[in-house]
Amino acid sequence: MFRKLVAIEPVGLVPAALEKLEDYAAEVVMYDDVPAGDDAVVSRIADADAVLLSYTSRITAEVLSKCPSVRYVGMCCSLYSPESANVDILYAREHGITVTGIRDYGDEGVVEYVIYELVRHLHGFGTRAWSGAPREITGLKAGIVGLGKSGGMIADALKFFGAEICYFSRNPKPEAEAKGYVYLPLDELLVRSEAVFCCLNKNTVLLHEAQFGSLGNGKMLFNTGLSPAWDMDAFVKWLDGDNLCCCDTTGALGDASLAGHANVSCPAVSTGRTAQAAVRLSRKVLENISAFLSVAGK
């Protein structure tokens, strides 16, 4: 059992899971707002030996160095790699601090958002029909950049509606080829596709000026990641053409001021944060805590 567990910000757990935390720590402290910088994070952690956070705050090496009691950090958000994490995992490893995160809890809502935006703009529901006349997803040339869990789910949903799928990832995926998805180098994918869906890890940038040149005009670009998949200057220049970008959050867009751009659709809502996703998130966060304590107690 932990001596003191602190959630330094709202972490999205359902009420039953919040109550369950009492079984894992002698003292549980929950904060209902986001800390304003490192000093506030240090103050909130204080002498706690366990910390929870979501994706809206950071725990840096400097923070951890000032909180020597910490032995466990639970990320109540996606963890794909140390480089993309909002916790300094490398420092934590060097100092015997365990950091856990979760995956695959909010993808269903993201897929629904993508289909919603695509259908809305292709048919012209409440906006102009992107191709001039209403059209279906059937026959749409769709390019998926990053065929992980969410990218794969988006590809499968688009295929169900009759889209022609090509994809780019670090390596070709035999399971994708078996579904009829075609692997293409990034620039070839951008030239071919009418709509491109970026499904990349946080802080992964693949679209630079040359890539936007390959993408060209008259295209639709979706970003379902937590950060921009592009260089901002090149993106803004491309956006000013006859193009459309759809992102659910301003974090994915990269600049909140662009949310009002005529060629941007951004509801500024995390579409992966559904009631069902909260249940999945809560279960996985508690499983991580239980697994750590089980090992630590041996």
QUIUR-V650268 format. One record per residue. PHI is phi in degrees with one decimal (none if undefined). BURIAL is + if it has 9 or more other C-alpha atoms within 8 Angstrom, else -. Layout:
# QUIUR-V650268
PHI;BURIAL, PHI;BURIAL
This chain:
# QUIUR-V650268
none;-, -75.7;+, -75.7;+, -149.7;+, -114.7;+, -122.8;+, -95.0;+, -75.6;+, -161.2;+, -60.1;+, -115.0;+, 78.5;+, -80.3;+, -73.3;+, -52.5;-, -62.9;-, -71.5;+, -62.1;+, -66.2;-, -63.9;-, -56.4;+, -62.4;+, -78.1;-, -106.8;+, -148.3;+, -67.1;+, -136.3;+, -123.1;+, -121.7;-, -117.8;+, -106.2;+, -108.2;-, -140.9;-, -87.8;+, -65.1;+, -93.1;-, 101.2;-, -60.9;+, -60.0;-, -67.8;+, -63.5;+, -60.8;+, -62.5;-, -72.2;-, -70.4;+, 49.7;-, -101.3;+, -66.3;+, -102.1;+, -139.6;+, -133.8;+, -118.0;+, -151.9;+, -103.5;+, -90.1;+, -92.0;-, -127.0;+, -126.8;-, -120.0;+, -87.7;+, -60.3;+, -62.6;-, -61.7;+, -62.8;+, -66.2;-, -94.3;-, -127.6;+, -67.9;-, -79.7;-, -67.2;+, -126.0;+, -146.6;+, -124.3;+, -104.9;+, -82.5;+, -90.4;+, -164.4;+, -70.1;+, -126.7;+, -108.0;-, -160.0;-, -57.8;+, -68.6;-, -96.6;+, -78.4;+, -93.9;+, -125.9;-, -74.9;+, -68.9;+, -64.0;-, -63.1;-, -59.0;+, -59.0;+, -64.2;-, -114.5;-, 71.1;-, -98.9;+, -86.0;+, -120.0;+, -120.4;+, -141.6;+, -132.8;+, -141.7;-, 59.3;-, -118.9;+, -123.0;+, -68.6;+, -59.8;+, -65.4;+, -64.8;+, -62.0;+, -62.1;-, -62.2;+, -60.3;+, -64.3;+, -57.1;-, -64.5;+, -63.9;+, -64.1;+, -58.4;+, -82.4;+, -69.4;+, -86.2;+, 84.2;+, -81.0;+, 78.8;-, -154.4;-, -75.4;+, -67.5;+, -58.9;+, -92.0;-, 98.1;-, -118.6;-, -56.8;+, -142.1;-, -94.9;+, -70.7;+, -50.2;-, 83.2;-, -64.1;+, -85.6;+, -110.3;+, -115.7;+, -102.8;+, -104.8;+, 101.4;+, -101.2;+, -84.9;-, -62.9;-, -69.7;+, -62.2;+, -66.1;+, -67.5;+, -65.1;+, -59.9;+, -64.0;-, -65.8;+, -65.7;+, -62.4;+, -55.9;-, -87.6;-, 97.7;+, -73.9;+, -97.1;+, -103.5;+, -124.0;+, -148.2;+, -128.1;+, -148.9;+, -59.7;-, -143.6;-, -59.9;+, -116.0;-, -55.6;-, -66.7;-, -74.4;+, -61.5;+, -64.9;-, -86.7;-, 94.0;-, -79.7;+, -104.7;+, -78.6;+, -136.8;+, -57.3;-, -54.9;+, -66.4;+, -66.7;+, -60.6;+, -64.8;+, -64.5;+, -73.0;-, -82.4;+, -86.8;+, -133.1;+, -117.4;+, -121.3;+, -88.8;+, -128.5;+, -112.2;+, -64.6;+, -56.4;+, 68.9;+, -98.6;+, -114.5;+, -118.7;-, -101.7;+, -113.0;+, -56.8;+, -63.2;-, -67.9;+, -67.0;+, -64.1;-, -68.0;+, -63.6;+, 73.0;+, -100.8;-, 75.4;+, -115.0;+, -112.5;+, -126.7;+, -112.3;+, -128.5;+, -106.6;+, -81.0;+, -90.5;+, -145.7;+, -61.2;+, -93.3;+, -141.5;+, -72.5;+, -63.6;-, -62.0;-, -66.2;+, -64.8;+, -63.0;-, -62.6;-, -65.9;+, -62.2;+, -74.3;-, -83.8;-, -87.5;+, -136.3;+, -139.0;+, -123.2;+, -121.0;+, -137.3;+, -78.8;+, -121.8;+, -71.2;+, -63.2;+, -68.5;+, -71.2;+, 101.4;+, -154.4;-, -59.5;-, -66.8;-, -79.8;-, -61.3;+, -91.7;-, -63.2;-, -60.6;-, -104.3;+, -122.5;+, -119.3;+, -144.7;+, -74.7;-, 57.3;-, -134.3;-, -75.6;-, -72.9;+, -84.1;+, -94.1;+, -103.6;+, -61.0;-, -68.8;-, -64.3;+, -62.5;+, -66.4;+, -64.0;+, -59.3;+, -59.9;+, -61.0;+, -71.9;+, -62.7;+, -66.0;+, -62.7;-, -64.4;+, -63.4;+, -61.4;+, -64.9;-, -63.9;-, -65.9;+, -62.7;-, -73.4;-, -64.5;-, -82.4;-, -86.5;-
